[in-house]
């Protein structure tokens, strides 16, 4: 049975929602007029005072729906019962898009980062920050085998999370296989002979950054056209993945 256009539209909308938790995080997001807030979720156990009172006031000012739940239901939304503080919020990011939109989104060319198994939220946040500051057009972030967008990522991005195009997919291999038809894909590897500084980039380039401890997986590596390294001195074998992203982001 074929999915109806209404169902597909609703599914696409839901997939673009990012959920954050924590009282001060929610308050910060509500206070930024450039961020589209879809809905605020509160535990019924919260007393309408202090930060909670301010959250309710800002939600009313912005005409954002507030929904109430028991603690168990709220934790299913936040996915972090230990740290949600009885508060969560859904943000609709105009820059959080499905990877299928990449060919249409960039008609002339692009320089993208693809993240393979990045599990540290601080690293993800710093990668986003460097990408936003440098010459990167977007980040491909798989939903599986990867850290999720979270308050820790938002904090580490230093306010750049909603300034950077992030393209989501289920897994990286089919995404790279599809994009590799028209783009050159470079895997970062400390074992590569060719150096980043020696690479002349084509109009459509994708750089794959691997897991913090194991690098790019063999399965993902099979989808790449090239392996490149960052030359290092004094016997240093590797760099933090966020530092590597910064060097790529500022490559001329």
C-alpha positions in Angstrom: 0.0 0.0 0.0 1.4 3.4 -1.1 1.7 6.1 1.6 -0.7 9.0 1.1 0.7 12.5 0.4 -0.7 13.7 3.7 1.1 10.9 5.6 4.4 11.7 3.8 4.1 15.4 4.5 3.4 14.7 8.2 6.3 12.3 8.4 8.7 14.8 6.8 7.6 17.4 9.3 8.1 15.2 12.3 11.6 14.1 11.1 12.6 17.7 11.0 11.8 18.3 14.7 14.7 18.4 17.2 13.8 17.7 20.8 15.8 19.3 23.6 15.4 19.0 27.4 16.4 20.8 30.6 14.8 24.0 32.1 17.5 26.5 31.2 18.0 25.0 27.7 14.3 25.3 27.0 14.3 28.8 28.3 17.2 29.8 26.1 15.5 28.4 23.0 12.2 30.1 23.8 14.2 33.4 24.2 15.6 33.3 20.7 13.1 34.7 18.1 15.2 33.2 15.2 14.4 29.7 16.4 11.0 28.1 15.5 9.5 26.4 18.5 6.8 23.8 17.7 5.8 22.7 21.2 6.8 22.7 24.9 6.4 19.6 27.0 6.1 19.8 30.8 5.7 17.3 33.6 2.6 17.8 35.7 4.8 17.6 38.8 6.4 21.0 37.9 5.4 23.9 40.1 4.6 27.1 38.0 7.3 29.1 39.7 10.8 30.2 39.0 12.2 29.0 35.7 9.0 27.1 34.9 6.9 30.2 35.3 9.2 32.1 32.9 9.0 29.2 30.4 5.2 29.4 30.5 5.3 33.1 30.1 7.6 33.0 27.1 5.5 30.2 25.6 2.4 32.4 25.9 4.2 35.4 24.4 5.2 33.3 21.4 1.9 31.5 21.2 3.5 28.1 21.6 1.4 25.1 22.7 2.3 23.7 26.1 1.4 20.0 26.7 1.4 18.3 30.1 2.4 14.7 30.9 3.2 12.4 33.8 6.9 11.9 34.4 7.1 8.6 32.6 5.5 10.0 29.5 7.7 13.1 29.6 10.8 11.0 29.8 9.8 9.1 26.6 9.7 12.4 24.8 13.0 13.8 26.2 14.7 10.3 26.1 16.6 11.4 29.1 14.6 11.0 32.4 17.7 11.6 34.5 18.4 15.1 33.1 15.3 16.5 31.5 14.1 18.3 34.7 10.5 17.7 33.7 10.8 19.9 30.6 11.3 19.3 26.9 10.8 21.3 23.7 10.4 20.5 20.0 12.3 22.8 17.7 11.6 23.0 14.0 14.9 23.7 12.3 14.8 25.1 8.8 18.3 23.8 8.3 17.7 20.2 9.4 17.0 18.4 6.1 16.9 14.9 4.6 19.9 14.0 2.5 17.7 13.5 -0.6 17.5 17.3 -0.7 21.2 17.8 -1.2 21.3 17.7 -5.1 18.5 20.3 -5.3 19.7 22.4 -2.3 23.1 22.9 -3.9 22.7 23.4 -7.7 26.3 24.5 -8.4 28.4 22.6 -6.0 29.1 21.9 -2.3 31.7 20.9 0.3 30.2 18.6 2.9 31.4 16.7 6.0 30.0 13.2 6.5 30.3 11.8 10.0 30.8 8.1 10.5 30.2 6.9 14.1 30.9 10.1 15.9 29.6 9.3 19.5 30.9 12.2 21.5 28.4 15.1 21.7 31.1 17.7 22.5 32.9 16.6 19.3 29.8 16.9 17.2 29.1 20.4 18.6 32.6 21.6 17.9 32.5 20.1 14.4 29.3 22.0 13.7 30.9 25.2 15.0 34.0 24.8 12.8 31.9 23.9 9.8 29.7 27.0 10.3 32.7 29.3 10.7 34.6 27.8 7.7 34.0 26.8 4.1 31.7 23.9 4.7 28.2 23.9 3.2 26.6 21.2 5.3 27.0 18.1 7.5 25.7 14.6 6.8 24.7 13.1 10.1 23.3 9.5 10.2 20.7 8.7 12.8 22.2 5.3 13.5 25.6 4.7 15.0 26.0 8.4 15.9 25.4 10.7 18.8 22.1 12.5 18.7 21.5 16.3 18.6 21.2 17.2 22.2 21.7 20.1 24.7 25.3 19.0 25.0 25.8 19.3 21.3 24.0 22.7 21.3 26.2 24.0 24.1 29.4 22.7 22.4 28.4 24.3 19.1 28.4 27.7 20.8 25.2 29.0 19.2 25.9 27.7 15.7 23.7 24.6 15.7 20.9 26.4 14.0 23.1 28.2 11.6 24.5 25.1 9.8 22.7 22.8 7.3 22.6 19.3 8.8 21.4 16.5 6.5 20.1 13.5 8.2 19.9 9.9 6.9 19.4 6.5 8.4 22.9 5.1 7.6 25.8 6.5 5.8 26.7 3.8 3.2 23.6 4.1 0.9 23.8 7.9 1.2 27.4 8.0 0.1 26.8 5.5 -2.7 24.1 7.7 -4.1 26.0 11.0 -3.8 29.1 9.4 -5.1 27.6 9.3 -8.5 28.3 13.0 -8.9 30.6 13.9 -6.0 34.2 13.0 -5.0 34.3 11.4 -1.6 37.5 11.7 0.6 38.0 9.6 3.7 40.4 11.0 6.3 42.9 8.4 7.3 46.3 8.7 9.1 47.6 5.9 6.8 46.9 7.8 3.6 49.8 8.8 1.4 48.1 11.9 -0.1 47.8 15.0 2.1 44.9 17.3 2.5 46.9 20.3 1.4 47.8 18.7 -1.9 44.1 18.0 -2.9 42.5 20.2 -5.5 38.8 20.0 -4.7 36.2 19.4 -7.4 32.9 21.4 -7.3 31.2 18.6 -5.3 33.3 17.2 -2.5 32.5 15.2 0.6 34.9 14.6 3.5 34.2 11.6 5.7 35.4 11.8 9.3 35.5 8.6 11.3 34.9 7.4 14.8 37.0 9.0 17.5 39.0 5.9 18.3 38.6 3.6 15.2 38.5 6.0 12.3 36.3 5.5 9.2 34.7 2.1 9.1 35.6 -0.4 6.4 32.1 -0.4 5.0 32.0 3.4 4.7 35.6 3.4 3.3 34.5 1.2 0.4 32.2 4.1 -0.7 35.1 6.6 -0.8 37.1 7.6 -3.9 40.2 8.8 -2.1 41.9 8.6 1.3 43.8 11.6 2.5 45.8 12.5 5.6 46.7 15.6 7.5 50.5 15.8 7.8 51.8 15.9 11.4 55.1 16.5 13.0 57.0 15.1 16.0 55.6 11.6 15.7 52.0 12.7 16.5 49.7 9.9 15.1 46.3 11.5 15.2 44.2 14.6 15.9 40.9 15.0 17.6 38.1 14.6 15.1 36.8 18.2 15.7 40.3 19.6 15.1 40.4 17.6 11.8 37.0 19.1 10.8 38.3 22.6 11.5 41.4 22.1 9.2 39.1 20.8 6.4 36.7 23.7 7.0 39.3 26.3 6.4 41.0 24.7 3.4 41.1 27.2 0.6 
